[in-house]
């Protein structure tokens, strides 16, 4: 990947960040119900602010994104914008989900962020291949997963 320098009226910049954030209670809803809508929503919101999504992947219970954020925005303000607006847009499209996620808060508090620097290709590859690694790890695991909110045996 070529190192692309972006420009504003008086600034040349190359600010890239790897961000990871999760749905509330790390529920695995991204794959099952809203994957395509969520990708469209995040792309649209980034486009509104002039943020480039270099790489992005929706995992079952979290989101990985490699973003080029203009220096006029702080990372925290961008993450607040993305998580806040996407929550509202998700609940507008999927009204039935607001009963699972009270108070229209889809995302968990907080996020992970790291600067990319000159390792952009490595981070992009990691994001692309993260799902394959998780699937391989799950196959090695002998844990039996059950829905903590479902009505399984012994629950009333």
N, C-alpha and C positions, 0 to 999 in steps of 0.2 A: 504494500500500500504506500502510495506516495504521501509524503507529509504535505498536507494542503494548508496554506495560510489563508485565513479568512480576513476580510477587511470591513471596517466601518468607515465613516467619513474621515476620521483622523487617526485610525488605529489599525494596525495589522495584528492579528491574534491567532493563537492555536491553543485553545483551552478545551481539552477533552477529558471527560470524566466517565468512570465506570460506576454505575449506580445499581443498587439492588433494593427492592422493597417488596413487602409481603401483604397479602390480604389479612384482615383482622382474624385472629386466632389461627392463622396459617391454614385456613380452610382451602381445600383443593377444588375450588370452583372455576379456576381459570380455564382448565381443559374442558370440563364437562359442559358448561352452559354458555360462556360468554367470550370465548377465545377470539373469534373473528371480530366481534364488536369492540373488544378491548384494544386490539391492535389498531383498528381504525380510529378509535377515540384518541389514543396516545399519539398517533401520527398527526392527527388534525390539531391537537393542542400544541405540539412542538412546532408545527408549521406556523401557527398564529404568532408565536413568539420569536420565530427565526432561529429555532434550535434544530440542528441536524441530528437525526438518529443514524449514526454510522452503522451500528449493529444492535439488534434487539431480539430477545427471545422470551416467550411466555412459557414458563415452567408451570407444572400443576399447582404449586403453592407459592411461587414468587416470580418476579419480573427482573430480568437482567437487561440493562441498556448501556450502550456506549454512546454518549452524547457530546456534541460540540456545542458548548454554551457560550454565547457572546459575553465578554467581560463586563458589559453593562448590567448583567443579572448575576446575583449571587446564587450559588448552588442551592442554598436553603430556600430562597424565594422560588426558584424553579421547581424544586421538589414539592413545596407547599401548593404551588399552582397546579402541577400535574396531578398530584394526589387528590386535592380538593375538587377541582373541576371534573376530573375523570369519575370520581365518586358520584357526583351529581348526575353526570351523563349516563353512567351505568344504571343508576336507579331509575332514571327516566325511561330508558329502553327496556329494563327488566324490573318492572314494578313489584313483581312477586318476591324479589330478593330482599326488599326492605324489612320484611318480617324476620328474616334470619339475622340481618345486620341492623340492629336498632340504631336510631338516630341518624340514619343515612351516612354512616361512616363505614366505608368499604375497606379502606386500608388501615393497617396497623400503624401505631405511632412509630416514628423513626425510619431510618433508611441507612444503607451502607453506601459510602462514596469513597473513591480513590482517584487520584489524578493519574492520567495515563502516561504522560510524557512521551518518550520515543518508543514505547512498547505497544503501540496501537495494534499492530498485526497480531501480537501474542494475545492481547486481551480480546480482540475480535474472534480469534480462533477459539479461545476458552469459552466465550459466550455461545458460539455456534455448536460446540461439542459438549457443552454442559449436560444436555439432556441425555445423550448417549451414555455418559459416565454415570449419571444417576440411575438409569435403567439397568446398567450392568451391576451396579452396587446393590440395587434392590433384588436382583436375581440371586446374589450371593447371600442375602439376608434370609433368615429363617423366621423372622417375626411375622405374626399374623396381625394384620391391621383390622380394627373395627371402628365403626363410626361412634365417636364419643357422645353424639347428640341423638343417635338412633335408639330405637327400642329393641335392644337385643335381649338375650336370655337373662333373666334375673332383674330386669328393669321394669319399673311400673310407669 
